[in-house]
């Protein structure tokens, strides 16, 4: 699967576009690892060191990171999880 990424206005958040449906209806915002337990994908992304938020939209996933984390080290593991 080819996954594109897009920057967002917030440098702590990156948008991942997998080219397929993520949510059939609505969206889901996971603000803590405990909330992500209902979704295996969200839980796996939250398991990565430095991730502090995951959001599922219709055809995209946004991932938020801690200010101390670096996208150069975090982007590949997020892509692998997706």
C-alpha positions as a Markdown table, in Angstrom:
| # | Residue | x | y | z |
|---|---|---|---|---|
| 1 | Unk | 0.0 | 0.0 | 0.0 |
| 2 | Unk | 1.3 | 3.4 | -0.9 |
| 3 | Unk | 0.6 | 5.9 | 1.9 |
| 4 | Unk | 1.0 | 9.6 | 1.3 |
| 5 | Unk | 1.7 | 12.1 | 4.0 |
| 6 | Unk | 0.8 | 15.8 | 4.3 |
| 7 | Unk | 2.0 | 18.4 | 6.7 |
| 8 | Unk | -0.6 | 20.3 | 8.7 |
| 9 | Unk | -0.6 | 23.8 | 10.1 |
| 10 | Unk | 0.5 | 22.2 | 13.4 |
| 11 | Unk | 4.1 | 20.9 | 13.1 |
| 12 | Unk | 3.3 | 18.4 | 15.8 |
| 13 | Unk | 0.7 | 16.7 | 13.7 |
| 14 | Unk | 1.1 | 14.8 | 10.4 |
| 15 | Unk | -1.6 | 13.6 | 8.1 |
| 16 | Unk | -1.4 | 10.1 | 6.6 |
| 17 | Unk | -3.4 | 9.3 | 3.4 |
| 18 | Unk | -3.6 | 5.5 | 2.9 |
| 19 | Unk | -5.7 | 5.8 | -0.3 |
| 20 | Unk | -8.6 | 3.8 | 1.1 |
| 21 | Unk | -11.4 | 4.3 | 3.5 |
| 22 | Unk | -10.4 | 4.6 | 7.2 |
| 23 | Unk | -13.9 | 5.3 | 8.7 |
| 24 | Unk | -17.1 | 4.3 | 7.0 |
| 25 | Unk | -19.0 | 7.0 | 8.8 |
| 26 | Unk | -18.0 | 9.9 | 11.1 |
| 27 | Unk | -14.6 | 10.2 | 12.7 |
| 28 | Unk | -12.8 | 9.1 | 15.8 |
| 29 | Unk | -10.5 | 11.1 | 18.0 |
| 30 | Unk | -8.2 | 9.2 | 20.3 |
| 31 | Unk | -6.6 | 11.5 | 22.9 |
| 32 | Unk | -5.1 | 8.9 | 25.2 |
| 33 | Unk | -3.8 | 5.3 | 24.9 |
| 34 | Unk | -6.7 | 4.1 | 27.0 |
| 35 | Unk | -9.2 | 5.4 | 24.4 |
| 36 | Unk | -7.4 | 3.7 | 21.6 |
| 37 | Unk | -7.9 | 0.2 | 23.0 |
| 38 | Unk | -11.2 | -0.1 | 20.9 |
| 39 | Unk | -9.1 | 0.1 | 17.7 |
| 40 | Unk | -6.1 | -2.2 | 17.1 |
| 41 | Unk | -4.6 | 0.3 | 14.6 |
| 42 | Unk | -5.0 | 3.3 | 17.0 |
| 43 | Unk | -3.6 | 1.2 | 19.9 |
| 44 | Unk | -0.6 | 0.1 | 17.7 |
| 45 | Unk | 0.1 | 3.7 | 16.7 |
| 46 | Unk | -0.2 | 4.9 | 20.3 |
| 47 | Unk | 2.3 | 2.2 | 21.3 |
| 48 | Unk | 5.0 | 4.1 | 19.4 |
| 49 | Unk | 7.2 | 6.3 | 21.6 |
| 50 | Unk | 6.3 | 9.9 | 21.2 |
| 51 | Unk | 2.8 | 9.6 | 19.9 |
| 52 | Unk | 0.2 | 11.5 | 21.9 |
| 53 | Unk | -2.9 | 11.7 | 19.7 |
| 54 | Unk | -4.5 | 9.7 | 16.8 |
| 55 | Unk | -7.5 | 10.8 | 14.7 |
| 56 | Unk | -9.3 | 8.8 | 12.1 |
| 57 | Unk | -11.2 | 10.6 | 9.3 |
| 58 | Unk | -13.1 | 9.2 | 6.4 |
| 59 | Unk | -9.9 | 8.7 | 4.3 |
| 60 | Unk | -7.0 | 9.8 | 6.5 |
| 61 | Unk | -5.3 | 9.4 | 9.8 |
| 62 | Unk | -3.7 | 12.2 | 11.6 |
| 63 | Unk | -1.0 | 11.5 | 14.3 |
| 64 | Unk | 0.1 | 13.9 | 16.9 |
| 65 | Unk | 3.5 | 13.7 | 18.6 |
| 66 | Unk | 5.2 | 15.1 | 21.6 |
| 67 | Unk | 7.3 | 18.2 | 21.0 |
| 68 | Unk | 10.3 | 16.2 | 22.1 |
| 69 | Unk | 9.7 | 13.6 | 19.4 |
| 70 | Unk | 11.1 | 13.9 | 15.8 |
| 71 | Unk | 9.1 | 13.1 | 12.7 |
| 72 | Unk | 12.3 | 11.9 | 11.1 |
| 73 | Unk | 12.3 | 9.0 | 13.6 |
| 74 | Unk | 8.6 | 8.6 | 14.0 |
| 75 | Unk | 7.2 | 8.7 | 10.5 |
| 76 | Unk | 8.5 | 5.3 | 9.3 |
| 77 | Unk | 7.1 | 3.4 | 12.3 |
| 78 | Unk | 3.7 | 5.0 | 11.9 |
| 79 | Unk | 3.7 | 4.1 | 8.2 |
| 80 | Unk | 4.6 | 0.5 | 9.1 |
| 81 | Unk | 1.7 | 0.4 | 11.6 |
| 82 | Unk | -0.8 | 1.6 | 9.0 |
